[in-house]
Amino acid sequence: MPATPPHQPAPDLVLGEDGRLRPPWAAESLALQHYYDHEWGRPVHSEAAALERIVLEGFQAGLSWKTILHKREALRARFAQFDADLLAEFGEGEVATLLQCEDIIRNRRKIESAINNARATIAVREHGGLVDLLEQFKPTTHQRPRSVAATPSQSEESKAMAKALKRHGFSFVGPTTCYALMQAIGLVDDRPVGAAPLVDKS
């Protein structure tokens, strides 16, 4: 694909009926459009929000983000709104119950990982907390991709984040998952050139 001129929108964006340009993945449904416009790339500042994003990115492995969004409210309800103190108390009884819940992703390893990550979140409070830990891996410089196709799937920072999270006891946190997390919480701005910006919360 030829290089995109400096001030031209990325050639592989999709123009929505609302006149906003988005990557193809963000144009598949109204829910994805809303997520891209209002949330993807917005920094998170609370422990529960950071834990939720880690868990959701882990659940996405092998699935589409559309599926995760569809089940997100059920996951929040079933996983104690991602309150680490409450979720960390889940045991085998809760796991068995969750495996019967048709409104979530019934994968034992992912369910157990969510509980494990809540416990790791509590432990990392002694080191400044989960939000501070994640923010340590924000790159000092980062260029927005010139096209959707040119968007990376991992980086040196995401590899370092994955190692750090694993060292602190987190699971389902490989370099690619961590890079998706970095995109989702605004540690990197990977909206291709010309793509619709985040909608101002004000």
C-alpha positions in Angstrom: 0.0 0.0 0.0 1.5 3.4 -1.0 2.4 5.8 1.8 -0.4 8.1 2.9 0.3 11.8 2.3 1.0 13.6 5.6 -2.4 15.3 5.9 -4.6 12.8 4.2 -6.8 10.3 6.2 -5.7 6.7 6.3 -7.0 5.0 3.2 -8.4 2.0 5.0 -10.8 3.8 7.3 -14.6 3.4 6.9 -16.9 6.4 6.6 -20.0 6.1 8.7 -23.4 7.5 8.0 -22.6 10.1 10.7 -19.6 11.3 8.7 -17.0 10.0 11.1 -14.1 7.9 9.9 -13.3 4.7 11.9 -11.3 1.6 11.5 -13.3 -1.3 10.0 -13.5 -3.1 13.4 -15.1 -0.1 14.9 -17.7 0.3 12.1 -19.2 -3.2 12.5 -22.0 -2.2 14.8 -23.5 0.7 16.7 -22.1 -0.7 19.9 -18.6 -0.8 18.5 -19.0 2.7 17.1 -20.1 4.0 20.4 -17.2 2.3 22.2 -14.7 3.7 19.7 -16.1 7.2 19.8 -16.5 7.5 23.6 -14.2 5.0 25.3 -11.4 3.5 23.3 -8.2 5.3 24.1 -9.6 7.2 27.1 -7.4 7.0 30.2 -8.7 5.2 33.2 -8.1 6.4 36.7 -9.7 3.9 39.1 -8.5 0.4 40.1 -11.8 -1.2 39.2 -11.7 0.2 35.7 -8.1 -0.9 35.1 -8.8 -4.4 36.4 -11.9 -4.6 34.2 -9.9 -3.7 31.1 -7.2 -6.3 31.9 -9.9 -9.0 32.5 -11.9 -8.1 29.4 -8.7 -8.1 27.2 -8.0 -11.6 28.6 -11.5 -12.8 27.9 -11.1 -11.5 24.3 -8.3 -14.0 23.5 -9.6 -16.0 20.5 -12.8 -14.0 20.4 -14.0 -10.7 18.8 -14.3 -7.4 20.8 -17.9 -7.3 19.5 -18.6 -10.5 21.6 -16.9 -8.9 24.7 -18.9 -5.7 24.4 -22.1 -7.8 24.0 -21.4 -9.6 27.3 -19.8 -6.7 29.2 -22.7 -5.8 31.4 -23.2 -9.4 32.4 -19.5 -9.8 33.1 -19.6 -6.7 35.3 -22.6 -8.1 37.2 -21.1 -11.6 37.6 -17.7 -10.4 38.6 -18.7 -8.0 41.3 -18.3 -4.9 39.2 -14.6 -5.7 39.1 -14.2 -4.7 42.7 -10.9 -6.4 43.5 -11.7 -7.0 47.1 -15.0 -8.7 46.4 -13.8 -10.6 43.3 -10.7 -11.9 45.1 -12.9 -13.8 47.5 -14.5 -15.9 44.8 -13.7 -19.6 45.3 -14.5 -22.9 43.6 -18.2 -22.5 44.3 -18.4 -19.2 42.5 -16.4 -20.6 39.6 -18.8 -23.5 39.3 -21.7 -21.1 39.3 -20.1 -18.9 36.7 -19.5 -21.8 34.4 -23.3 -22.3 34.3 -24.0 -18.6 33.4 -25.0 -18.5 29.7 -24.7 -14.7 29.6 -20.9 -14.7 30.0 -17.9 -16.5 28.4 -17.8 -19.8 30.1 -14.2 -20.6 30.0 -12.7 -21.9 33.3 -9.2 -20.7 32.7 -10.4 -17.2 31.9 -12.8 -17.1 34.9 -10.0 -18.3 37.2 -7.7 -15.8 35.7 -10.1 -13.0 36.4 -10.2 -14.0 40.1 -6.4 -14.4 40.2 -6.0 -11.0 38.7 -8.2 -9.5 41.4 -5.9 -11.0 44.0 -2.8 -9.7 42.1 -4.4 -6.2 42.0 -4.7 -6.2 45.8 -1.1 -7.3 46.2 0.2 -4.6 43.8 -1.3 -1.9 46.0 1.9 -2.2 48.1 3.8 -1.0 45.0 1.6 2.0 44.2 -1.5 0.4 42.7 -2.5 -1.0 39.4 -3.2 2.3 37.6 0.3 3.6 38.5 1.9 0.3 37.4 0.2 0.4 34.0 1.1 4.0 33.4 4.8 3.3 33.9 4.8 1.7 30.4 3.4 4.7 28.5 6.0 5.4 25.8 7.7 8.8 25.8 7.1 9.1 22.1 4.5 7.4 19.9 3.4 8.2 16.4 -0.2 7.5 15.3 -0.3 4.8 12.5 -0.6 6.1 8.9 -3.2 3.3 8.2 -5.2 0.7 10.0 -3.0 -2.0 8.4 0.1 -0.3 9.8 -1.2 -0.5 13.4 1.2 -2.6 15.5 0.0 -5.5 17.6 2.7 -5.2 20.3 5.7 -3.0 21.2 8.7 -3.1 23.4 6.6 -1.4 26.1 3.9 -4.0 25.9 6.5 -6.7 26.2 7.9 -5.0 29.3 4.3 -4.5 30.7 3.5 -8.2 30.2 6.7 -9.3 32.1 6.0 -6.9 34.9 2.3 -8.0 35.3 3.3 -11.6 35.3 6.0 -10.9 37.8 3.2 -9.4 40.0 1.1 -12.5 39.6 -1.3 -11.5 36.8 -2.3 -14.0 34.1 -3.6 -13.8 30.5 -1.3 -10.8 30.0 0.9 -11.5 27.0 2.5 -8.7 24.9 -0.3 -8.6 22.4 -3.0 -8.5 25.1 -1.0 -5.8 26.9 -0.7 -3.7 23.7 -4.5 -3.9 23.2 -4.8 -2.8 26.8 -2.4 0.1 26.2 -4.5 1.2 23.2 -7.8 0.9 25.1 -6.7 3.0 28.1 -4.9 5.7 26.1 -1.3 4.8 26.9 -0.8 4.9 23.2 -2.9 6.8 20.6 -3.4 4.3 17.8 -6.3 6.1 16.0 -5.0 6.1 12.4 -4.4 9.5 10.9 -7.8 11.1 10.0 -9.8 8.8 12.2 -12.6 10.2 14.3 -11.3 11.5 17.7 -12.7 10.6 21.1 -15.9 12.4 21.8 -15.3 15.1 24.4 -16.9 13.9 27.7 -17.9 17.5 28.5 
